[in-house]
Amino acid sequence: MIRTERSIFSRAFSEKQRRELFDDNFLKIYHLSNCYNIPVLELDVALFLKSMVNSIKPKNILEIGCGAGASTYMLNYTNEVTIDAVDSNLIRINLAKENFAGFDNVTFHHDFAENFLQNTVKKYDFVFVDSVKKDYGKIWYYLKRVILNGATVVFDDFMLYGYLLQEDCEIPYKYMQGVRHLREFYNEIKSKCKNYTLLPIGNGVMVVNYEL
Ligand SMILES: C[S@@+](CC[C@H](N)C(=O)[O-])C[C@H]1O[C@@H](n2cnc3c(N)ncnc32)[C@H](O)[C@@H]1O
């Protein structure tokens, strides 16, 4: 089967819609990410994140895999929220720091998520996870130590170009391991969490409402 790796549910935004829906600072970071070949969230996921934080109004947000900060920008819905944003890539973290110069409420951490999660003493009520997809199960394992009861956790790209839902024989070899890990993680969520949903936005967004 021939297919191009595109986000399965993404909608196309015209230039006019982009200018209407997103502010200049976001678009600047978004374009910069593209220029540096930094993977960046889909625009419809960006809008979804913005509406989530605007309605939930979390106080302490954690972001795993922040890249140059495009998604961070959407999470920063008020300067009263504190955001810890983590990425293991130093060039990206440095770009993110430049993009957020003057924002005292956002702290960028150059670290591996697994390490950060084992060492932080903070507790979070909203988490956005957008790192390597096959690591999501591992991230969830460490994440449970640092999230509050009732926290919302959003995992991006959960359907991995739709491969999550396909027969094994349809899945290219390079994605097979990732799909297996994601399926295991999905089964864990289904069996242990009461409140979760997998949404057809971008490349599939998983939202978990964590209850102890
Ligand atoms: C899809 S990109 C993030 C894009 C960003 N969320 C945005 O929309 O602008 C994934 C990021 O995860 C980072 N990453 C991958 N594995 C990681 C890990 N174990 N810990 C921390 N960051 C990781 C990569 O360096 C990369 O920048």
The ligand as a Gaussian input file, in Angstrom:
#p B3LYP/6-31G(d) Opt

LIG

0 1
 C        6.959000      16.780000      17.672000
 S        8.330000      17.582000      18.379000
 C        7.581000      18.740000      19.465000
 C        6.895000      19.878000      18.787000
 C        6.300000      20.877000      19.742000
 N        5.388000      20.252000      20.686000
 C        5.545000      21.935000      18.948000
 O        4.398000      21.664000      18.580000
 O        6.118000      22.979000      18.695000
 C        8.880000      16.390000      19.542000
 C        9.957000      16.892000      20.469000
 O       10.167000      15.924000      21.478000
 C       11.522000      15.964000      21.845000
 N       11.809000      14.703000      22.542000
 C       11.863000      13.475000      22.007000
 N       12.105000      12.565000      22.962000
 C       12.210000      13.249000      24.144000
 C       12.445000      12.871000      25.494000
 N       12.636000      11.600000      25.844000
 N       12.463000      13.836000      26.429000
 C       12.290000      15.141000      26.098000
 N       12.060000      15.550000      24.833000
 C       12.011000      14.620000      23.865000
 C       12.256000      16.177000      20.524000
 O       13.519000      16.759000      20.716000
 C       11.289000      17.081000      19.776000
 O       11.656000      18.446000      19.849000

